[in-house]
């Protein structure tokens, strides 16, 4: 690719066509072309391993694959073969398949802190089911979510709290309250004032920062004391922190937890798991009021469950989580060295667990900057690196990582010029990238 004359004419045309056919031009807001520099949002043709090709024929080293879902790399042979075998046996029946038994047994062996599991197709459905179950079990209406974490569900109980609440009755959003991550005293204060109204605490057990010592255990104790349900959103931490998720790593057992993303390596499968006493309320073998927990036509498609079982086998047998951490360590060290060497070590930062790295772009005043993010993304794309984050997949090679670091160094050289000029605009190529959650288009 030519660095200064880089353009994507076919991708631009494809993006225009997408906007004519699909609201937002993508089926996930985080994949929208507003998340990339103007006229430089690649439309993907195919992927293999840690590489993707766009419709213009450009090849990229890819990070954050499938919004963190493709942790083994695209078209992983063991996963695709498991899916292929199942496709010849039928995908959906009028009664449960034996595959549902096998998949549940495999999942509960992988996540032994859970006693029952129910599968779905996406994380929002699973997390909303956890909220509904908590409300039914406690008889309370309020939900407390972590304010410092960006996303839990597409459903009204969460979207009503975001800068995009259009279409959500205010009364629905008002039932959701927030607490800051890592501040046990704040959670205790919230429960002290509203404890008899709060059905559940919902949070990712870890994100870009590790939980402070005793924090998760403290939340567990607070939930027990106030009679509310502790829900861990393990969509990202599941498998990337450990095969059993963050709960397996940190040793704190939630009442309910939700998994997705890496569970299917790109195939649509998610899971709600937890204590039998709670989960059984959505079943048939109890005497209480029934809870409409999860009931999805495609929730137990056999090929997706086969993918999930194959993913879990690969993680267990090939030490994938350890490899993700090793690759992330190499990448983080290289990026920090490159940024420091170009004099922008205080402006281009890498944060997060090694298996789940993000980068932060700061302006001359040390404040997060979308224009500088735009500059950085543009230089990465020009160098053949597609990286809305630095989240690794196990398909990356050390050469891929080293090549990425070299491209980052080139990007940082341009970043330094922009800082010296006090203005990134000459290097952004147009409008800046924009946050997903915003009130106006």
PLY file of the C-alpha trace (Angstrom):
ply
format ascii 1.0
element vertex 441
property float x
property float y
property float z
element edge 440
property int vertex1
property int vertex2
end_header
0.00 0.00 0.00
1.14 3.51 -0.74
1.29 5.37 2.54
0.41 8.86 1.29
-2.03 7.89 -1.47
-3.90 5.17 0.38
-7.54 4.92 -0.70
-10.32 2.35 -0.71
-12.57 3.08 -3.70
-14.41 -0.25 -3.67
-14.89 -0.13 0.08
-16.27 3.42 -0.23
-18.77 2.23 -2.84
-19.69 -0.79 -0.71
-20.20 1.44 2.33
-22.54 3.68 0.35
-24.53 0.65 -0.75
-24.66 -0.63 2.82
-26.11 2.65 4.05
-28.82 2.41 1.39
-29.79 -1.07 2.56
-28.86 -1.28 6.26
-29.51 1.44 8.87
-26.11 2.66 10.00
-24.36 0.72 7.25
-23.51 -2.19 9.58
-25.27 -4.64 11.87
-23.29 -3.54 14.92
-22.70 0.13 15.71
-19.10 -0.62 16.68
-18.49 -1.75 13.10
-19.87 1.46 11.59
-17.79 3.48 9.15
-17.98 6.42 11.58
-15.57 4.44 13.76
-12.88 4.76 11.08
-11.22 7.67 9.25
-13.27 9.26 6.51
-13.36 7.08 3.35
-11.03 4.54 5.01
-13.46 1.98 6.43
-12.53 -1.35 4.81
-15.36 -3.66 3.79
-14.10 -7.18 4.32
-14.04 -9.81 1.61
-12.60 -12.75 3.55
-10.44 -13.71 6.50
-8.05 -16.47 7.44
-6.21 -16.77 10.71
-5.16 -13.32 11.88
-5.46 -11.72 8.44
-8.36 -10.24 6.48
-8.69 -8.95 2.93
-10.93 -6.07 1.91
-12.89 -5.71 -1.32
-10.09 -3.53 -2.70
-7.66 -6.44 -2.37
-5.70 -5.06 0.58
-4.49 -7.49 3.23
-4.42 -6.52 6.90
-3.20 -7.90 10.17
-6.40 -7.78 12.21
-6.96 -7.05 15.89
-10.18 -7.16 17.89
-11.44 -9.74 15.39
-15.22 -9.94 15.29
-15.46 -7.47 18.18
-13.32 -9.83 20.29
-15.30 -12.93 19.31
-12.82 -14.60 16.93
-10.12 -15.35 19.47
-8.75 -18.41 17.63
-8.53 -16.66 14.27
-10.78 -16.85 11.24
-11.76 -20.23 9.79
-10.04 -22.18 12.56
-9.82 -25.74 11.18
-11.04 -27.58 14.28
-14.01 -25.28 14.68
-15.02 -25.28 11.02
-14.69 -29.05 10.83
-16.91 -29.52 13.90
-19.49 -27.23 12.31
-19.23 -28.98 8.96
-19.84 -32.39 10.51
-22.94 -31.14 12.29
-24.41 -29.43 9.24
-24.89 -32.81 7.58
-26.94 -33.99 10.56
-29.48 -31.15 10.62
-29.42 -27.87 12.49
-32.74 -27.36 14.28
-35.54 -29.74 15.28
-38.96 -29.72 16.91
-37.45 -31.23 20.07
-34.07 -30.76 21.79
-31.07 -32.38 20.15
-28.67 -34.66 21.96
-26.07 -32.01 21.08
-27.71 -29.76 23.68
-26.84 -32.28 26.38
-23.26 -32.58 25.16
-22.82 -28.81 24.88
-24.26 -28.16 28.35
-22.07 -30.84 29.91
-19.00 -29.43 28.19
-19.76 -25.87 29.24
-20.42 -26.75 32.87
-17.20 -28.75 32.98
-15.37 -25.69 31.62
-17.12 -23.28 34.00
-17.56 -25.44 37.12
-18.74 -22.49 39.22
-22.09 -22.72 37.37
-24.66 -25.46 37.93
-27.02 -24.95 34.98
-26.74 -23.29 31.59
-29.05 -22.11 28.83
-27.78 -21.15 25.40
-28.85 -18.26 23.17
-27.50 -16.45 20.13
-26.29 -13.11 21.51
-25.07 -11.54 24.70
-27.92 -9.06 25.06
-30.54 -11.80 25.30
-28.54 -13.71 27.88
-27.87 -10.65 30.04
-31.45 -9.45 29.87
-32.57 -12.94 30.88
-30.30 -12.68 33.92
-31.91 -9.35 34.85
-35.43 -10.76 34.43
-34.54 -13.78 36.52
-33.09 -11.59 39.27
-36.20 -9.41 39.33
-38.44 -12.46 39.54
-36.38 -14.06 42.30
-36.18 -10.94 44.46
-39.49 -9.29 43.69
-37.57 -6.03 43.12
-37.50 -3.80 40.06
-34.29 -1.77 40.16
-31.11 -2.92 38.42
-27.66 -1.59 39.36
-25.05 -1.61 36.60
-21.41 -0.59 36.57
-21.21 2.98 35.28
-17.65 2.66 33.98
-18.37 -0.16 31.54
-19.74 0.68 28.11
-22.31 -1.96 27.19
-24.53 -4.65 28.65
-27.56 -5.10 26.39
-29.55 -3.68 23.48
-32.68 -3.92 25.62
-34.53 -0.99 27.15
-33.38 -1.51 30.74
-29.83 -0.61 29.65
-30.21 1.50 26.49
-32.44 3.85 28.45
-29.38 4.86 30.48
-27.19 5.73 27.48
-26.92 8.91 25.36
-29.16 7.10 22.80
-32.40 6.55 24.78
-34.76 7.43 21.92
-37.71 5.06 21.88
-37.24 3.93 25.48
-39.92 4.99 27.98
-38.15 7.12 30.63
-39.72 5.06 33.40
-37.80 2.04 32.13
-34.41 3.76 32.22
-35.21 5.22 35.62
-35.25 1.72 37.08
-31.56 1.29 36.28
-29.04 2.89 38.65
-25.25 2.85 38.50
-22.19 2.35 40.66
-18.49 3.00 39.87
-16.10 0.14 39.26
-13.60 -0.71 41.97
-15.20 1.46 44.66
-16.64 -0.91 47.23
-17.69 1.92 49.52
-19.80 3.46 46.74
-21.53 0.14 46.11
-22.18 -0.23 49.83
-23.64 3.28 49.95
-25.93 2.54 46.99
-27.18 -0.67 48.54
-27.50 1.02 51.89
-29.93 3.54 50.41
-31.73 1.40 47.82
-30.88 -2.13 48.88
-34.46 -3.27 49.33
-35.26 -2.08 45.79
-32.28 -3.48 43.87
-32.73 -6.86 42.22
-29.18 -7.31 40.98
-25.69 -5.91 40.56
-24.49 -6.29 36.97
-20.88 -5.77 35.96
-17.96 -7.06 33.99
-15.73 -8.51 36.73
-12.69 -6.91 35.07
-12.01 -4.71 32.08
-8.98 -2.54 31.33
-8.07 -2.48 34.99
-7.73 -5.38 37.38
-10.22 -5.50 40.25
-8.76 -3.98 43.43
-7.88 -6.57 46.08
-11.03 -7.75 47.80
-13.37 -5.83 45.49
-15.20 -8.75 43.86
-15.37 -10.66 47.12
-16.71 -7.49 48.75
-19.45 -7.21 46.11
-20.30 -10.85 46.72
-20.70 -10.13 50.44
-22.77 -6.99 49.80
-25.10 -8.85 47.46
-25.60 -11.55 50.07
-26.20 -9.02 52.84
-28.80 -7.08 50.87
-30.45 -10.07 49.21
-29.71 -9.11 45.62
-28.34 -11.19 42.76
-24.71 -10.79 41.65
-24.39 -11.03 37.86
-21.04 -11.20 36.07
-21.04 -10.20 32.41
-18.28 -12.49 31.10
-18.78 -11.72 27.42
-15.21 -10.47 27.15
-13.52 -11.98 30.21
-14.85 -15.45 29.37
-11.92 -17.49 27.98
-9.65 -14.44 27.62
-9.05 -14.28 31.40
-9.24 -18.03 31.90
-11.21 -20.89 30.37
-13.63 -20.51 33.28
-13.77 -16.74 32.91
-12.85 -14.11 35.46
-14.81 -16.00 38.11
-12.47 -18.94 37.61
-9.39 -16.70 37.80
-10.37 -14.56 40.78
-12.25 -17.23 42.71
-15.44 -15.24 43.30
-18.63 -17.03 42.29
-21.55 -14.93 40.99
-25.15 -16.04 41.19
-25.50 -15.71 37.43
-23.06 -15.09 34.61
-23.28 -14.56 30.89
-20.84 -15.70 28.22
-20.52 -15.09 24.49
-18.01 -13.70 21.99
-15.07 -16.14 22.24
-17.44 -19.01 23.04
-18.23 -19.57 19.36
-15.15 -18.14 17.59
-17.45 -16.10 15.37
-20.43 -18.45 15.36
-23.53 -17.11 17.09
-23.76 -18.65 20.55
-24.05 -17.20 24.04
-24.85 -18.62 27.44
-26.60 -17.76 30.68
-25.23 -19.83 33.54
-25.60 -19.90 37.28
-26.96 -21.38 40.47
-29.52 -24.14 40.07
-31.94 -22.52 42.54
-32.17 -19.43 40.33
-31.89 -21.03 36.91
-34.59 -23.60 37.67
-37.13 -20.79 38.05
-37.06 -20.67 34.26
-37.70 -24.40 34.05
-40.50 -26.87 34.71
-39.42 -28.62 37.90
-40.45 -26.19 40.61
-43.65 -25.10 42.30
-43.22 -21.34 42.07
-44.31 -18.77 39.53
-42.85 -19.45 36.11
-40.20 -17.12 34.66
-40.01 -16.68 30.89
-36.25 -17.04 30.88
-34.90 -17.69 27.38
-36.92 -19.17 24.56
-35.24 -18.70 21.20
-35.93 -20.63 18.01
-32.27 -20.62 17.04
-30.72 -20.64 20.51
-29.61 -24.26 20.30
-28.73 -24.58 16.63
-26.58 -27.67 16.54
-23.77 -26.26 14.41
-23.27 -23.29 16.78
-23.16 -25.60 19.81
-20.69 -27.80 17.95
-18.55 -24.71 17.38
-18.68 -23.87 21.08
-17.61 -27.37 22.08
-14.73 -27.27 19.62
-13.62 -23.87 20.92
-13.55 -25.15 24.49
-11.57 -28.20 23.44
-8.99 -26.07 21.62
-8.60 -23.73 24.59
-8.10 -26.63 26.99
-5.79 -28.71 24.82
-3.68 -25.98 23.24
-3.27 -23.50 26.10
-4.89 -20.70 24.15
-5.39 -18.31 27.07
-1.68 -18.44 27.90
-0.83 -17.80 24.24
-3.14 -14.78 24.13
-1.37 -13.34 27.14
2.08 -14.01 25.68
1.20 -12.37 22.36
-0.34 -9.42 24.17
2.76 -9.00 26.34
4.96 -8.89 23.23
2.68 -6.41 21.51
2.27 -4.10 24.50
6.01 -3.98 25.13
6.71 -3.27 21.47
4.10 -0.52 21.15
5.28 1.21 24.33
8.88 1.09 23.15
7.93 2.41 19.71
5.84 5.24 21.16
8.57 6.21 23.59
11.20 6.10 20.87
9.18 8.52 18.75
8.61 10.87 21.67
4.91 10.14 22.13
5.08 7.69 25.01
2.88 9.97 27.10
0.29 10.30 24.32
-0.09 6.81 22.79
-0.86 4.44 25.63
-1.61 0.73 25.82
-3.92 -0.41 28.59
-5.66 -3.54 29.75
-4.95 -7.17 30.39
-2.50 -8.62 27.88
-5.27 -10.73 26.31
-7.52 -7.69 25.94
-5.43 -4.63 25.08
-6.76 -1.26 23.98
-4.89 1.86 22.96
-5.55 5.40 24.13
-4.72 8.50 22.09
-4.11 11.72 24.01
-3.76 15.29 22.75
-1.24 17.99 23.66
-2.98 18.50 27.02
-3.01 14.80 27.82
-6.75 14.47 27.17
-8.39 11.63 25.17
-8.74 12.81 21.58
-10.86 11.47 18.73
-8.92 13.49 16.11
-5.65 11.95 17.29
-7.30 8.52 17.31
-8.30 9.20 13.71
-4.71 10.05 12.76
-3.44 6.90 14.48
-6.03 4.62 12.85
-5.30 6.13 9.44
-1.58 5.44 9.73
-2.21 1.89 10.94
-4.53 1.18 8.01
-1.98 2.61 5.59
0.54 0.15 6.99
-1.77 -2.83 6.66
-2.96 -3.06 10.26
-6.70 -3.07 11.00
-6.81 -2.30 14.69
-9.72 -0.56 16.41
-8.05 -2.06 19.48
-4.98 -4.18 20.15
-7.00 -7.23 21.24
-5.04 -10.25 20.00
-6.15 -13.57 18.57
-4.15 -16.76 18.99
-3.71 -16.94 15.20
-1.25 -14.04 15.26
2.37 -14.96 14.75
5.30 -13.24 16.40
6.16 -11.85 12.98
2.66 -10.35 12.77
3.18 -8.67 16.12
6.61 -7.37 15.16
5.25 -6.04 11.87
2.48 -4.29 13.80
5.02 -2.65 16.11
6.93 -1.38 13.08
3.74 0.18 11.67
2.97 1.69 15.07
6.40 3.30 15.09
5.67 4.90 11.70
2.30 6.09 12.99
3.93 7.56 16.08
6.35 9.54 13.95
3.37 11.25 12.29
1.71 11.63 15.68
4.78 13.52 16.89
4.52 15.91 13.95
0.88 16.59 14.79
1.71 17.24 18.43
4.47 19.64 17.43
2.05 21.43 15.12
-0.61 21.47 17.82
-3.17 20.22 15.32
-3.80 16.70 13.98
-6.20 17.88 11.26
-3.66 17.85 8.38
-3.13 14.15 9.01
-6.68 12.93 9.69
-7.89 12.96 6.09
-11.29 14.43 7.01
-13.77 14.21 9.87
-12.75 12.54 13.10
-14.04 9.18 14.28
-16.96 9.45 16.67
-18.21 7.67 19.81
-20.81 4.97 19.28
-23.11 6.34 21.96
-24.12 9.86 20.96
-27.49 11.56 20.71
-27.20 12.92 17.15
-26.03 11.20 13.98
0 1
1 2
2 3
3 4
4 5
5 6
6 7
7 8
8 9
9 10
10 11
11 12
12 13
13 14
14 15
15 16
16 17
17 18
18 19
19 20
20 21
21 22
22 23
23 24
24 25
25 26
26 27
27 28
28 29
29 30
30 31
31 32
32 33
33 34
34 35
35 36
36 37
37 38
38 39
39 40
40 41
41 42
42 43
43 44
44 45
45 46
46 47
47 48
48 49
49 50
50 51
51 52
52 53
53 54
54 55
55 56
56 57
57 58
58 59
59 60
60 61
61 62
62 63
63 64
64 65
65 66
66 67
67 68
68 69
69 70
70 71
71 72
72 73
73 74
74 75
75 76
76 77
77 78
78 79
79 80
80 81
81 82
82 83
83 84
84 85
85 86
86 87
87 88
88 89
89 90
90 91
91 92
92 93
93 94
94 95
95 96
96 97
97 98
98 99
99 100
100 101
101 102
102 103
103 104
104 105
105 106
106 107
107 108
108 109
109 110
110 111
111 112
112 113
113 114
114 115
115 116
116 117
117 118
118 119
119 120
120 121
121 122
122 123
123 124
124 125
125 126
126 127
127 128
128 129
129 130
130 131
131 132
132 133
133 134
134 135
135 136
136 137
137 138
138 139
139 140
140 141
141 142
142 143
143 144
144 145
145 146
146 147
147 148
148 149
149 150
150 151
151 152
152 153
153 154
154 155
155 156
156 157
157 158
158 159
159 160
160 161
161 162
162 163
163 164
164 165
165 166
166 167
167 168
168 169
169 170
170 171
171 172
172 173
173 174
174 175
175 176
176 177
177 178
178 179
179 180
180 181
181 182
182 183
183 184
184 185
185 186
186 187
187 188
188 189
189 190
190 191
191 192
192 193
193 194
194 195
195 196
196 197
197 198
198 199
199 200
200 201
201 202
202 203
203 204
204 205
205 206
206 207
207 208
208 209
209 210
210 211
211 212
212 213
213 214
214 215
215 216
216 217
217 218
218 219
219 220
220 221
221 222
222 223
223 224
224 225
225 226
226 227
227 228
228 229
229 230
230 231
231 232
232 233
233 234
234 235
235 236
236 237
237 238
238 239
239 240
240 241
241 242
242 243
243 244
244 245
245 246
246 247
247 248
248 249
249 250
250 251
251 252
252 253
253 254
254 255
255 256
256 257
257 258
258 259
259 260
260 261
261 262
262 263
263 264
264 265
265 266
266 267
267 268
268 269
269 270
270 271
271 272
272 273
273 274
274 275
275 276
276 277
277 278
278 279
279 280
280 281
281 282
282 283
283 284
284 285
285 286
286 287
287 288
288 289
289 290
290 291
291 292
292 293
293 294
294 295
295 296
296 297
297 298
298 299
299 300
300 301
301 302
302 303
303 304
304 305
305 306
306 307
307 308
308 309
309 310
310 311
311 312
312 313
313 314
314 315
315 316
316 317
317 318
318 319
319 320
320 321
321 322
322 323
323 324
324 325
325 326
326 327
327 328
328 329
329 330
330 331
331 332
332 333
333 334
334 335
335 336
336 337
337 338
338 339
339 340
340 341
341 342
342 343
343 344
344 345
345 346
346 347
347 348
348 349
349 350
350 351
351 352
352 353
353 354
354 355
355 356
356 357
357 358
358 359
359 360
360 361
361 362
362 363
363 364
364 365
365 366
366 367
367 368
368 369
369 370
370 371
371 372
372 373
373 374
374 375
375 376
376 377
377 378
378 379
379 380
380 381
381 382
382 383
383 384
384 385
385 386
386 387
387 388
388 389
389 390
390 391
391 392
392 393
393 394
394 395
395 396
396 397
397 398
398 399
399 400
400 401
401 402
402 403
403 404
404 405
405 406
406 407
407 408
408 409
409 410
410 411
411 412
412 413
413 414
414 415
415 416
416 417
417 418
418 419
419 420
420 421
421 422
422 423
423 424
424 425
425 426
426 427
427 428
428 429
429 430
430 431
431 432
432 433
433 434
434 435
435 436
436 437
437 438
438 439
439 440
